[in-house]
Amino acid sequence: MRRKIAIIGGGQIGGVLAQLIAQKQLGDIVLFDIVEDMPQGKTLDIAEASRIDGFDVCVKGTNSYQDIAGSDLVIVTAGLPRKPGMSRDDLLTTNAKIMKSVAEGVRDNAPDAIVIVISNPLDVMVTLFQKVSGFPHHRVVGQAGVLDSSRFATFIAWELGLSVKDINAPVLGGHGDTMVPLLRYANVNGLPVMELLERKYASAEKAKEVMTAMVERTKAAGGEVVKLLKTGSAFYSPASAVIAMTKAILNDEKRVLTCSAYLNGEFSVSGYYVGVPAVLGAKGVEKVLELNLDETEQALFDNSVNAVKKVVAEMETLGF
Ligand code: A3D
């Protein structure tokens, strides 16, 4: 039987996601948005490429939550994106209202679905979705780390002149300015990136300087795109990141991907969603994998968790 995938929010990310899911034939698609006719228009446009791209899935646009009934997976992209000068946290009030209504719609119409949230501020929106829906924590997960890690890997690949396919560069923590690119764990098929940089520059000091610049660029990478686009935020790469998670869940791949997962004592954190390496499979988040963090890394991670906690508390004072 074909899988059914609902996308809530048919904007920039939602539209690209629908096209990618169709092209990859990952399942039948329902694209939901509150804007009348827009999701219907986008899905009609995508469906009319089916003969050219050779895909057989159904692609339906809707303004009714009833159409998401029976979805195996729901992807939530609903919410405003940033504009230049804004932080992700500036989106809190508007997007919390949207997320509450989305969580109610999904809870009432697709109660058995696994849910991937991508709306910002990410870790806080995942928290709210889970709270309102009452879904078990392992069935609600956020996308951020797959993209942040891909951004870090991309900058390393450009710097070293090596294929990005061989680079692993984890980024943990909350999806905000305090995120933690783990330079000690960054490697090229097992070779530490720091060692390769030291060889390239024949100087430990210069290697550190270059790495620090890549770490800072990674942390600010979302804002770099916002500044260039001027009217919104990144959407191609976030959609690709969700596709990796979608495949891992629907195909029960047991991939280890960094995502915003609920922590129950792991990394010394309890009761919060934060970006960590997690095993994604048919049950959603099947396990959180802990890394040994040294003192500095743990302090940076704790700082990032505290930033998430602060915005969660702010959301609660707003009544959510
Ligand atoms: P955009 O193109 O504005 O699309 C958002 C869509 O949500 C619009 O079509 C709206 O009509 C729709 N919408 C608004 N309210 C509702 C509602 N109540 N129910 C259903 N749909 C609604 O934004 P985008 O696609 O560029 O970004 C979507 C979200 O993703 C934003 O919050 C971004 O900040 C966030 N984002 C996250 C990442 C991460 O890596 C975590 C990256 C980039 C963007």
py3Dmol code that shows the C-alpha trace and the ligand (Angstrom):
import py3Dmol

protein = """\
ATOM      1  CA  MET A   1       0.000   0.000   0.000  1.00  0.00           C
ATOM      2  CA  ARG A   2       1.218   3.483  -0.792  1.00  0.00           C
ATOM      3  CA  ARG A   3       2.110   5.771   2.101  1.00  0.00           C
ATOM      4  CA  LYS A   4       0.219   8.979   2.680  1.00  0.00           C
ATOM      5  CA  ILE A   5       2.172  12.108   3.554  1.00  0.00           C
ATOM      6  CA  ALA A   6       0.487  15.347   4.618  1.00  0.00           C
ATOM      7  CA  ILE A   7       2.309  18.664   4.416  1.00  0.00           C
ATOM      8  CA  ILE A   8       0.815  21.427   6.554  1.00  0.00           C
ATOM      9  CA  GLY A   9       1.797  24.789   5.104  1.00  0.00           C
ATOM     10  CA  GLY A  10       2.099  25.070   1.354  1.00  0.00           C
ATOM     11  CA  GLY A  11       4.553  27.957   1.209  1.00  0.00           C
ATOM     12  CA  GLN A  12       8.151  27.900   0.034  1.00  0.00           C
ATOM     13  CA  ILE A  13       9.283  24.806   1.958  1.00  0.00           C
ATOM     14  CA  GLY A  14       5.921  23.033   1.617  1.00  0.00           C
ATOM     15  CA  GLY A  15       5.895  23.480  -2.165  1.00  0.00           C
ATOM     16  CA  VAL A  16       9.443  22.217  -2.687  1.00  0.00           C
ATOM     17  CA  LEU A  17       8.739  19.311  -0.348  1.00  0.00           C
ATOM     18  CA  ALA A  18       5.637  18.296  -2.289  1.00  0.00           C
ATOM     19  CA  GLN A  19       7.606  18.303  -5.534  1.00  0.00           C
ATOM     20  CA  LEU A  20      10.520  16.316  -4.071  1.00  0.00           C
ATOM     21  CA  ILE A  21       8.208  13.746  -2.449  1.00  0.00           C
ATOM     22  CA  ALA A  22       6.393  13.290  -5.764  1.00  0.00           C
ATOM     23  CA  GLN A  23       9.593  13.001  -7.800  1.00  0.00           C
ATOM     24  CA  LYS A  24      10.976  10.457  -5.357  1.00  0.00           C
ATOM     25  CA  GLN A  25       7.616   8.638  -5.156  1.00  0.00           C
ATOM     26  CA  LEU A  26       7.760   8.467  -1.373  1.00  0.00           C
ATOM     27  CA  GLY A  27       3.969   8.428  -1.061  1.00  0.00           C
ATOM     28  CA  ASP A  28       0.686  10.124  -1.922  1.00  0.00           C
ATOM     29  CA  ILE A  29       0.717  13.770  -0.918  1.00  0.00           C
ATOM     30  CA  VAL A  30      -1.823  16.113   0.636  1.00  0.00           C
ATOM     31  CA  LEU A  31      -0.710  19.742   0.735  1.00  0.00           C
ATOM     32  CA  PHE A  32      -2.749  21.773   3.248  1.00  0.00           C
ATOM     33  CA  ASP A  33      -2.792  25.542   3.650  1.00  0.00           C
ATOM     34  CA  ILE A  34      -5.251  28.099   4.996  1.00  0.00           C
ATOM     35  CA  VAL A  35      -4.803  30.223   1.872  1.00  0.00           C
ATOM     36  CA  GLU A  36      -7.598  29.339  -0.521  1.00  0.00           C
ATOM     37  CA  ASP A  37      -6.688  27.851  -3.911  1.00  0.00           C
ATOM     38  CA  MET A  38      -2.905  28.153  -3.419  1.00  0.00           C
ATOM     39  CA  PRO A  39      -2.236  24.527  -2.361  1.00  0.00           C
ATOM     40  CA  GLN A  40      -4.634  23.355  -5.085  1.00  0.00           C
ATOM     41  CA  GLY A  41      -2.711  25.438  -7.629  1.00  0.00           C
ATOM     42  CA  LYS A  42       0.700  24.186  -6.502  1.00  0.00           C
ATOM     43  CA  THR A  43      -0.332  20.525  -6.491  1.00  0.00           C
ATOM     44  CA  LEU A  44      -1.992  20.844  -9.896  1.00  0.00           C
ATOM     45  CA  ASP A  45       1.242  22.319 -11.223  1.00  0.00           C
ATOM     46  CA  ILE A  46       3.297  19.485  -9.670  1.00  0.00           C
ATOM     47  CA  ALA A  47       0.884  16.779 -10.903  1.00  0.00           C
ATOM     48  CA  GLU A  48       1.111  18.097 -14.446  1.00  0.00           C
ATOM     49  CA  ALA A  49       4.833  17.271 -14.418  1.00  0.00           C
ATOM     50  CA  SER A  50       4.113  13.613 -13.578  1.00  0.00           C
ATOM     51  CA  ARG A  51       4.327  12.461 -17.218  1.00  0.00           C
ATOM     52  CA  ILE A  52       7.648  14.263 -17.641  1.00  0.00           C
ATOM     53  CA  ASP A  53       9.206  13.146 -14.361  1.00  0.00           C
ATOM     54  CA  GLY A  54       7.495   9.741 -14.485  1.00  0.00           C
ATOM     55  CA  PHE A  55       5.859   9.629 -11.069  1.00  0.00           C
ATOM     56  CA  ASP A  56       2.592   7.929 -10.222  1.00  0.00           C
ATOM     57  CA  VAL A  57       1.666   9.333  -6.822  1.00  0.00           C
ATOM     58  CA  CYS A  58      -1.482  11.383  -6.061  1.00  0.00           C
ATOM     59  CA  VAL A  59      -0.848  15.031  -5.243  1.00  0.00           C
ATOM     60  CA  LYS A  60      -3.791  16.861  -3.724  1.00  0.00           C
ATOM     61  CA  GLY A  61      -4.072  20.431  -2.461  1.00  0.00           C
ATOM     62  CA  THR A  62      -6.624  21.284   0.209  1.00  0.00           C
ATOM     63  CA  ASN A  63      -7.934  23.771   2.780  1.00  0.00           C
ATOM     64  CA  SER A  64      -9.659  21.046   4.787  1.00  0.00           C
ATOM     65  CA  TYR A  65      -7.979  19.070   7.578  1.00  0.00           C
ATOM     66  CA  GLN A  66     -10.286  16.147   6.845  1.00  0.00           C
ATOM     67  CA  ASP A  67      -8.179  15.376   3.779  1.00  0.00           C
ATOM     68  CA  ILE A  68      -5.150  14.462   5.911  1.00  0.00           C
ATOM     69  CA  ALA A  69      -7.016  11.527   7.504  1.00  0.00           C
ATOM     70  CA  GLY A  70      -5.006   8.310   7.401  1.00  0.00           C
ATOM     71  CA  SER A  71      -1.639  10.041   6.923  1.00  0.00           C
ATOM     72  CA  ASP A  72       1.394   7.989   7.942  1.00  0.00           C
ATOM     73  CA  LEU A  73       3.548  11.081   8.150  1.00  0.00           C
ATOM     74  CA  VAL A  74       2.693  14.749   8.667  1.00  0.00           C
ATOM     75  CA  ILE A  75       5.245  17.456   7.935  1.00  0.00           C
ATOM     76  CA  VAL A  76       4.553  20.852   9.493  1.00  0.00           C
ATOM     77  CA  THR A  77       5.973  23.853   7.651  1.00  0.00           C
ATOM     78  CA  ALA A  78       3.209  26.300   8.619  1.00  0.00           C
ATOM     79  CA  GLY A  79       4.427  29.552  10.083  1.00  0.00           C
ATOM     80  CA  LEU A  80       6.073  32.811   9.132  1.00  0.00           C
ATOM     81  CA  PRO A  81       9.702  32.753   8.031  1.00  0.00           C
ATOM     82  CA  ARG A  82      12.279  35.331   9.116  1.00  0.00           C
ATOM     83  CA  LYS A  83      12.947  38.602   7.336  1.00  0.00           C
ATOM     84  CA  PRO A  84      16.327  40.380   7.425  1.00  0.00           C
ATOM     85  CA  GLY A  85      17.224  41.547  10.932  1.00  0.00           C
ATOM     86  CA  MET A  86      14.911  39.080  12.679  1.00  0.00           C
ATOM     87  CA  SER A  87      15.956  36.223  14.947  1.00  0.00           C
ATOM     88  CA  ARG A  88      14.064  32.933  14.863  1.00  0.00           C
ATOM     89  CA  ASP A  89      12.776  33.711  18.347  1.00  0.00           C
ATOM     90  CA  ASP A  90      11.086  36.884  17.022  1.00  0.00           C
ATOM     91  CA  LEU A  91       8.605  34.543  15.291  1.00  0.00           C
ATOM     92  CA  LEU A  92       7.415  33.066  18.590  1.00  0.00           C
ATOM     93  CA  THR A  93       4.072  34.811  19.142  1.00  0.00           C
ATOM     94  CA  THR A  94       2.782  34.491  15.584  1.00  0.00           C
ATOM     95  CA  ASN A  95       3.995  30.980  14.981  1.00  0.00           C
ATOM     96  CA  ALA A  96       2.823  29.633  18.355  1.00  0.00           C
ATOM     97  CA  LYS A  97      -0.751  30.596  17.426  1.00  0.00           C
ATOM     98  CA  ILE A  98      -0.361  28.874  14.074  1.00  0.00           C
ATOM     99  CA  MET A  99       1.280  25.789  15.612  1.00  0.00           C
ATOM    100  CA  LYS A 100      -1.499  25.385  18.170  1.00  0.00           C
ATOM    101  CA  SER A 101      -4.161  25.318  15.451  1.00  0.00           C
ATOM    102  CA  VAL A 102      -2.065  22.934  13.331  1.00  0.00           C
ATOM    103  CA  ALA A 103      -1.495  20.549  16.241  1.00  0.00           C
ATOM    104  CA  GLU A 104      -5.246  20.475  16.920  1.00  0.00           C
ATOM    105  CA  GLY A 105      -5.997  19.800  13.264  1.00  0.00           C
ATOM    106  CA  VAL A 106      -3.464  16.992  13.063  1.00  0.00           C
ATOM    107  CA  ARG A 107      -4.493  15.496  16.420  1.00  0.00           C
ATOM    108  CA  ASP A 108      -8.139  15.364  15.347  1.00  0.00           C
ATOM    109  CA  ASN A 109      -7.609  14.092  11.817  1.00  0.00           C
ATOM    110  CA  ALA A 110      -4.389  12.055  11.675  1.00  0.00           C
ATOM    111  CA  PRO A 111      -3.985  10.755  15.245  1.00  0.00           C
ATOM    112  CA  ASP A 112      -1.609   7.921  14.327  1.00  0.00           C
ATOM    113  CA  ALA A 113       0.842   9.911  12.224  1.00  0.00           C
ATOM    114  CA  ILE A 114       4.502  10.521  12.910  1.00  0.00           C
ATOM    115  CA  VAL A 115       5.138  14.262  12.747  1.00  0.00           C
ATOM    116  CA  ILE A 116       8.154  16.241  11.565  1.00  0.00           C
ATOM    117  CA  VAL A 117       8.051  19.933  12.485  1.00  0.00           C
ATOM    118  CA  ILE A 118      10.181  22.509  10.677  1.00  0.00           C
ATOM    119  CA  SER A 119       8.558  25.829  11.680  1.00  0.00           C
ATOM    120  CA  ASN A 120      10.611  28.260  13.769  1.00  0.00           C
ATOM    121  CA  PRO A 121      11.609  28.811  16.498  1.00  0.00           C
ATOM    122  CA  LEU A 122      12.138  25.109  15.875  1.00  0.00           C
ATOM    123  CA  ASP A 123      12.736  23.391  19.207  1.00  0.00           C
ATOM    124  CA  VAL A 124       9.975  25.438  20.826  1.00  0.00           C
ATOM    125  CA  MET A 125       7.476  24.755  18.041  1.00  0.00           C
ATOM    126  CA  VAL A 126       8.148  21.002  18.306  1.00  0.00           C
ATOM    127  CA  THR A 127       7.537  21.290  22.058  1.00  0.00           C
ATOM    128  CA  LEU A 128       4.237  23.077  21.480  1.00  0.00           C
ATOM    129  CA  PHE A 129       3.076  20.638  18.814  1.00  0.00           C
ATOM    130  CA  GLN A 130       3.691  17.690  21.142  1.00  0.00           C
ATOM    131  CA  LYS A 131       2.009  19.429  24.084  1.00  0.00           C
ATOM    132  CA  VAL A 132      -1.157  20.339  22.170  1.00  0.00           C
ATOM    133  CA  SER A 133      -1.444  17.073  20.227  1.00  0.00           C
ATOM    134  CA  GLY A 134      -0.617  14.843  23.191  1.00  0.00           C
ATOM    135  CA  PHE A 135       1.204  12.520  20.759  1.00  0.00           C
ATOM    136  CA  PRO A 136       3.935  10.375  22.318  1.00  0.00           C
ATOM    137  CA  HIS A 137       7.298  12.153  22.240  1.00  0.00           C
ATOM    138  CA  HIS A 138       8.897   9.630  19.902  1.00  0.00           C
ATOM    139  CA  ARG A 139       6.253  10.425  17.234  1.00  0.00           C
ATOM    140  CA  VAL A 140       7.036  14.171  17.194  1.00  0.00           C
ATOM    141  CA  VAL A 141      10.437  15.325  15.975  1.00  0.00           C
ATOM    142  CA  GLY A 142      11.950  18.510  14.605  1.00  0.00           C
ATOM    143  CA  GLN A 143      14.163  19.120  11.602  1.00  0.00           C
ATOM    144  CA  ALA A 144      17.123  21.384  12.134  1.00  0.00           C
ATOM    145  CA  GLY A 145      20.295  19.388  12.760  1.00  0.00           C
ATOM    146  CA  VAL A 146      20.250  17.612   9.401  1.00  0.00           C
ATOM    147  CA  LEU A 147      20.409  21.007   7.712  1.00  0.00           C
ATOM    148  CA  ASP A 148      22.810  22.657  10.175  1.00  0.00           C
ATOM    149  CA  SER A 149      25.170  19.664   9.837  1.00  0.00           C
ATOM    150  CA  SER A 150      24.906  19.789   6.054  1.00  0.00           C
ATOM    151  CA  ARG A 151      25.767  23.494   6.089  1.00  0.00           C
ATOM    152  CA  PHE A 152      28.832  22.830   8.264  1.00  0.00           C
ATOM    153  CA  ALA A 153      29.881  19.936   6.001  1.00  0.00           C
ATOM    154  CA  THR A 154      29.452  22.109   2.902  1.00  0.00           C
ATOM    155  CA  PHE A 155      31.769  24.819   4.241  1.00  0.00           C
ATOM    156  CA  ILE A 156      34.365  22.185   5.215  1.00  0.00           C
ATOM    157  CA  ALA A 157      34.170  20.595   1.747  1.00  0.00           C
ATOM    158  CA  TRP A 158      34.737  23.971   0.074  1.00  0.00           C
ATOM    159  CA  GLU A 159      37.659  24.725   2.383  1.00  0.00           C
ATOM    160  CA  LEU A 160      39.383  21.366   1.909  1.00  0.00           C
ATOM    161  CA  GLY A 161      38.488  20.896  -1.766  1.00  0.00           C
ATOM    162  CA  LEU A 162      37.060  17.442  -0.987  1.00  0.00           C
ATOM    163  CA  SER A 163      33.742  15.761  -1.742  1.00  0.00           C
ATOM    164  CA  VAL A 164      31.033  16.786   0.686  1.00  0.00           C
ATOM    165  CA  LYS A 165      29.804  13.177   0.545  1.00  0.00           C
ATOM    166  CA  ASP A 166      32.723  12.060   2.695  1.00  0.00           C
ATOM    167  CA  ILE A 167      32.293  14.723   5.353  1.00  0.00           C
ATOM    168  CA  ASN A 168      30.473  14.268   8.659  1.00  0.00           C
ATOM    169  CA  ALA A 169      30.123  17.401  10.719  1.00  0.00           C
ATOM    170  CA  PRO A 170      27.566  17.197  13.517  1.00  0.00           C
ATOM    171  CA  VAL A 171      25.824  20.274  14.873  1.00  0.00           C
ATOM    172  CA  LEU A 172      23.950  19.797  18.147  1.00  0.00           C
ATOM    173  CA  GLY A 173      21.847  21.972  20.440  1.00  0.00           C
ATOM    174  CA  GLY A 174      18.955  24.308  19.811  1.00  0.00           C
ATOM    175  CA  HIS A 175      18.348  25.639  16.293  1.00  0.00           C
ATOM    176  CA  GLY A 176      19.415  29.191  17.015  1.00  0.00           C
ATOM    177  CA  ASP A 177      22.450  31.393  17.415  1.00  0.00           C
ATOM    178  CA  THR A 178      23.731  29.142  20.223  1.00  0.00           C
ATOM    179  CA  MET A 179      23.814  25.921  18.152  1.00  0.00           C
ATOM    180  CA  VAL A 180      26.959  23.841  18.682  1.00  0.00           C
ATOM    181  CA  PRO A 181      28.990  22.714  15.641  1.00  0.00           C
ATOM    182  CA  LEU A 182      31.191  19.934  17.034  1.00  0.00           C
ATOM    183  CA  LEU A 183      34.568  20.630  15.459  1.00  0.00           C
ATOM    184  CA  ARG A 184      36.267  17.811  17.377  1.00  0.00           C
ATOM    185  CA  TYR A 185      33.871  15.290  15.789  1.00  0.00           C
ATOM    186  CA  ALA A 186      34.058  16.752  12.264  1.00  0.00           C
ATOM    187  CA  ASN A 187      35.772  14.186  10.025  1.00  0.00           C
ATOM    188  CA  VAL A 188      36.402  13.180   6.439  1.00  0.00           C
ATOM    189  CA  ASN A 189      35.656   9.448   6.422  1.00  0.00           C
ATOM    190  CA  GLY A 190      37.277   9.166   9.849  1.00  0.00           C
ATOM    191  CA  LEU A 191      40.111  11.673   9.332  1.00  0.00           C
ATOM    192  CA  PRO A 192      39.702  14.580  11.744  1.00  0.00           C
ATOM    193  CA  VAL A 193      39.048  17.826   9.869  1.00  0.00           C
ATOM    194  CA  MET A 194      41.280  19.705  12.327  1.00  0.00           C
ATOM    195  CA  GLU A 195      44.239  17.473  11.368  1.00  0.00           C
ATOM    196  CA  LEU A 196      43.620  18.050   7.654  1.00  0.00           C
ATOM    197  CA  LEU A 197      43.471  21.797   8.233  1.00  0.00           C
ATOM    198  CA  GLU A 198      46.700  21.721  10.246  1.00  0.00           C
ATOM    199  CA  ARG A 199      48.400  19.852   7.386  1.00  0.00           C
ATOM    200  CA  LYS A 200      47.008  22.263   4.798  1.00  0.00           C
ATOM    201  CA  TYR A 201      48.202  25.372   6.621  1.00  0.00           C
ATOM    202  CA  ALA A 202      51.197  23.818   8.443  1.00  0.00           C
ATOM    203  CA  SER A 203      50.023  25.787  11.453  1.00  0.00           C
ATOM    204  CA  ALA A 204      47.772  24.766  14.325  1.00  0.00           C
ATOM    205  CA  GLU A 205      46.938  28.383  14.956  1.00  0.00           C
ATOM    206  CA  LYS A 206      45.830  29.095  11.379  1.00  0.00           C
ATOM    207  CA  ALA A 207      43.844  25.818  11.316  1.00  0.00           C
ATOM    208  CA  LYS A 208      41.991  26.918  14.415  1.00  0.00           C
ATOM    209  CA  GLU A 209      41.289  30.321  12.913  1.00  0.00           C
ATOM    210  CA  VAL A 210      39.889  28.758   9.710  1.00  0.00           C
ATOM    211  CA  MET A 211      37.766  26.286  11.698  1.00  0.00           C
ATOM    212  CA  THR A 212      36.410  29.051  13.933  1.00  0.00           C
ATOM    213  CA  ALA A 213      35.336  30.998  10.844  1.00  0.00           C
ATOM    214  CA  MET A 214      33.499  27.921   9.500  1.00  0.00           C
ATOM    215  CA  VAL A 215      31.820  27.332  12.871  1.00  0.00           C
ATOM    216  CA  GLU A 216      30.644  30.945  12.996  1.00  0.00           C
ATOM    217  CA  ARG A 217      29.425  30.830   9.386  1.00  0.00           C
ATOM    218  CA  THR A 218      27.452  27.656  10.187  1.00  0.00           C
ATOM    219  CA  LYS A 219      25.800  29.286  13.184  1.00  0.00           C
ATOM    220  CA  ALA A 220      24.820  32.287  11.063  1.00  0.00           C
ATOM    221  CA  ALA A 221      24.073  30.341   7.864  1.00  0.00           C
ATOM    222  CA  GLY A 222      20.289  30.704   8.011  1.00  0.00           C
ATOM    223  CA  GLY A 223      20.652  34.460   8.461  1.00  0.00           C
ATOM    224  CA  GLU A 224      23.115  34.652   5.562  1.00  0.00           C
ATOM    225  CA  VAL A 225      20.433  33.271   3.224  1.00  0.00           C
ATOM    226  CA  VAL A 226      17.726  35.511   4.725  1.00  0.00           C
ATOM    227  CA  LYS A 227      19.919  38.553   4.081  1.00  0.00           C
ATOM    228  CA  LEU A 228      20.349  37.606   0.440  1.00  0.00           C
ATOM    229  CA  LEU A 229      16.736  36.588  -0.229  1.00  0.00           C
ATOM    230  CA  LYS A 230      15.335  39.615   1.640  1.00  0.00           C
ATOM    231  CA  THR A 231      11.728  38.325   1.565  1.00  0.00           C
ATOM    232  CA  GLY A 232      12.004  34.986   3.386  1.00  0.00           C
ATOM    233  CA  SER A 233      14.340  32.261   4.522  1.00  0.00           C
ATOM    234  CA  ALA A 234      16.035  29.168   3.105  1.00  0.00           C
ATOM    235  CA  PHE A 235      13.678  26.625   1.588  1.00  0.00           C
ATOM    236  CA  TYR A 236      15.497  24.277  -0.804  1.00  0.00           C
ATOM    237  CA  SER A 237      17.928  22.910   1.773  1.00  0.00           C
ATOM    238  CA  PRO A 238      15.382  22.667   4.608  1.00  0.00           C
ATOM    239  CA  ALA A 239      13.105  20.676   2.276  1.00  0.00           C
ATOM    240  CA  SER A 240      16.000  18.335   1.372  1.00  0.00           C
ATOM    241  CA  ALA A 241      16.728  17.828   5.061  1.00  0.00           C
ATOM    242  CA  VAL A 242      13.119  16.813   5.689  1.00  0.00           C
ATOM    243  CA  ILE A 243      13.309  14.367   2.781  1.00  0.00           C
ATOM    244  CA  ALA A 244      16.238  12.558   4.465  1.00  0.00           C
ATOM    245  CA  MET A 245      14.161  12.240   7.655  1.00  0.00           C
ATOM    246  CA  THR A 246      11.037  11.198   5.719  1.00  0.00           C
ATOM    247  CA  LYS A 247      12.905   8.383   3.974  1.00  0.00           C
ATOM    248  CA  ALA A 248      14.485   7.232   7.239  1.00  0.00           C
ATOM    249  CA  ILE A 249      11.066   7.003   8.906  1.00  0.00           C
ATOM    250  CA  LEU A 250       8.974   5.578   6.068  1.00  0.00           C
ATOM    251  CA  ASN A 251      11.628   3.040   5.024  1.00  0.00           C
ATOM    252  CA  ASP A 252      12.557   2.158   8.628  1.00  0.00           C
ATOM    253  CA  GLU A 253      16.187   2.927   7.795  1.00  0.00           C
ATOM    254  CA  LYS A 254      17.496   3.370  11.376  1.00  0.00           C
ATOM    255  CA  ARG A 255      19.558   6.319  10.165  1.00  0.00           C
ATOM    256  CA  VAL A 256      21.442   8.362  12.707  1.00  0.00           C
ATOM    257  CA  LEU A 257      20.407  11.933  11.986  1.00  0.00           C
ATOM    258  CA  THR A 258      20.680  14.992  14.156  1.00  0.00           C
ATOM    259  CA  CYS A 259      17.184  16.173  14.959  1.00  0.00           C
ATOM    260  CA  SER A 260      15.239  17.922  17.661  1.00  0.00           C
ATOM    261  CA  ALA A 261      14.273  14.997  19.886  1.00  0.00           C
ATOM    262  CA  TYR A 262      12.763  14.844  23.348  1.00  0.00           C
ATOM    263  CA  LEU A 263      15.397  14.260  26.007  1.00  0.00           C
ATOM    264  CA  ASN A 264      14.741  12.129  29.007  1.00  0.00           C
ATOM    265  CA  GLY A 265      18.043  12.381  30.855  1.00  0.00           C
ATOM    266  CA  GLU A 266      20.294  12.038  27.800  1.00  0.00           C
ATOM    267  CA  PHE A 267      23.032  14.711  27.657  1.00  0.00           C
ATOM    268  CA  SER A 268      21.947  15.518  31.253  1.00  0.00           C
ATOM    269  CA  VAL A 269      18.741  17.148  29.979  1.00  0.00           C
ATOM    270  CA  SER A 270      15.192  16.136  30.884  1.00  0.00           C
ATOM    271  CA  GLY A 271      11.888  17.350  29.514  1.00  0.00           C
ATOM    272  CA  TYR A 272      13.066  19.400  26.525  1.00  0.00           C
ATOM    273  CA  TYR A 273      13.353  19.023  22.760  1.00  0.00           C
ATOM    274  CA  VAL A 274      16.890  19.798  21.566  1.00  0.00           C
ATOM    275  CA  GLY A 275      19.061  18.835  18.581  1.00  0.00           C
ATOM    276  CA  VAL A 276      20.872  15.547  19.215  1.00  0.00           C
ATOM    277  CA  PRO A 277      21.892  12.476  17.196  1.00  0.00           C
ATOM    278  CA  ALA A 278      18.857  10.207  16.989  1.00  0.00           C
ATOM    279  CA  VAL A 279      17.979   6.901  15.345  1.00  0.00           C
ATOM    280  CA  LEU A 280      15.064   7.442  12.969  1.00  0.00           C
ATOM    281  CA  GLY A 281      12.948   4.475  11.918  1.00  0.00           C
ATOM    282  CA  ALA A 282       9.362   3.263  11.567  1.00  0.00           C
ATOM    283  CA  LYS A 283       8.500   4.281  15.120  1.00  0.00           C
ATOM    284  CA  GLY A 284       9.846   7.814  14.677  1.00  0.00           C
ATOM    285  CA  VAL A 285      12.653   8.671  17.105  1.00  0.00           C
ATOM    286  CA  GLU A 286      13.697   5.188  18.205  1.00  0.00           C
ATOM    287  CA  LYS A 287      16.699   6.170  20.300  1.00  0.00           C
ATOM    288  CA  VAL A 288      18.835   9.153  21.204  1.00  0.00           C
ATOM    289  CA  LEU A 289      22.546   8.445  20.851  1.00  0.00           C
ATOM    290  CA  GLU A 290      24.750  10.222  23.356  1.00  0.00           C
ATOM    291  CA  LEU A 291      28.171  11.567  22.445  1.00  0.00           C
ATOM    292  CA  ASN A 292      30.993  12.081  24.877  1.00  0.00           C
ATOM    293  CA  LEU A 293      31.279  15.822  25.177  1.00  0.00           C
ATOM    294  CA  ASP A 294      34.324  17.396  26.765  1.00  0.00           C
ATOM    295  CA  GLU A 295      33.937  20.192  29.294  1.00  0.00           C
ATOM    296  CA  THR A 296      33.891  22.996  26.726  1.00  0.00           C
ATOM    297  CA  GLU A 297      31.462  21.198  24.425  1.00  0.00           C
ATOM    298  CA  GLN A 298      29.126  20.357  27.318  1.00  0.00           C
ATOM    299  CA  ALA A 299      29.183  24.001  28.433  1.00  0.00           C
ATOM    300  CA  LEU A 300      28.272  25.158  24.906  1.00  0.00           C
ATOM    301  CA  PHE A 301      25.541  22.522  24.708  1.00  0.00           C
ATOM    302  CA  ASP A 302      24.147  23.557  28.118  1.00  0.00           C
ATOM    303  CA  ASN A 303      24.160  27.190  27.006  1.00  0.00           C
ATOM    304  CA  SER A 304      22.162  26.223  23.913  1.00  0.00           C
ATOM    305  CA  VAL A 305      19.697  24.158  25.967  1.00  0.00           C
ATOM    306  CA  ASN A 306      19.251  27.143  28.289  1.00  0.00           C
ATOM    307  CA  ALA A 307      18.407  29.321  25.292  1.00  0.00           C
ATOM    308  CA  VAL A 308      15.686  26.819  24.300  1.00  0.00           C
ATOM    309  CA  LYS A 309      14.394  26.670  27.885  1.00  0.00           C
ATOM    310  CA  LYS A 310      14.142  30.454  27.975  1.00  0.00           C
ATOM    311  CA  VAL A 311      11.952  30.611  24.870  1.00  0.00           C
ATOM    312  CA  VAL A 312       9.814  27.676  26.073  1.00  0.00           C
ATOM    313  CA  ALA A 313       9.234  29.616  29.315  1.00  0.00           C
ATOM    314  CA  GLU A 314       8.391  32.741  27.319  1.00  0.00           C
ATOM    315  CA  MET A 315       5.886  30.727  25.287  1.00  0.00           C
ATOM    316  CA  GLU A 316       4.297  29.461  28.477  1.00  0.00           C
ATOM    317  CA  THR A 317       3.904  32.972  29.835  1.00  0.00           C
ATOM    318  CA  LEU A 318       2.077  33.815  26.597  1.00  0.00           C
ATOM    319  CA  GLY A 319      -0.449  31.154  27.568  1.00  0.00           C
ATOM    320  CA  PHE A 320       0.575  28.310  25.264  1.00  0.00           C
TER     321      PHE A 320
END
"""
ligand_1 = """\
44
A3D
P 6.272 30.507 3.858
O 6.681 30.440 2.437
O 5.754 31.788 4.388
O 5.164 29.366 4.091
C 4.463 29.225 5.275
C 3.055 28.805 4.923
O 2.326 28.566 6.138
C 2.266 29.856 4.131
O 1.831 29.319 2.898
C 1.080 30.183 5.021
O -0.126 30.434 4.332
C 0.984 28.903 5.852
N 0.213 29.069 7.067
C 0.117 30.160 7.870
N -0.725 29.911 8.881
C -1.174 28.640 8.728
C -2.054 27.815 9.445
N -2.671 28.250 10.558
N -2.258 26.562 8.989
C -1.652 26.122 7.881
N -0.804 26.860 7.152
C -0.569 28.101 7.564
O 7.466 30.043 4.818
P 8.597 28.932 4.529
O 7.971 27.753 3.857
O 9.763 29.581 3.890
O 9.011 28.564 6.029
C 8.117 27.878 6.859
C 8.649 27.814 8.291
O 9.861 27.063 8.314
C 9.001 29.175 8.898
O 8.581 29.231 10.242
C 10.521 29.213 8.816
O 11.085 30.043 9.803
C 10.853 27.761 9.050
N 12.196 27.340 8.597
C 12.831 26.423 9.355
C 14.087 25.972 8.983
C 14.801 24.965 9.827
O 15.823 24.466 9.434
C 14.232 24.587 11.117
C 14.698 26.476 7.821
C 14.018 27.417 7.073
C 12.742 27.845 7.464
"""
view = py3Dmol.view(width=600, height=400)
view.addModel(protein, "pdb")
view.setStyle({"model": 0}, {"cartoon": {"style": "trace"}})
view.addModel(ligand_1, "xyz")
view.setStyle({"model": 1}, {"stick": {}})
view.zoomTo()
view.show()
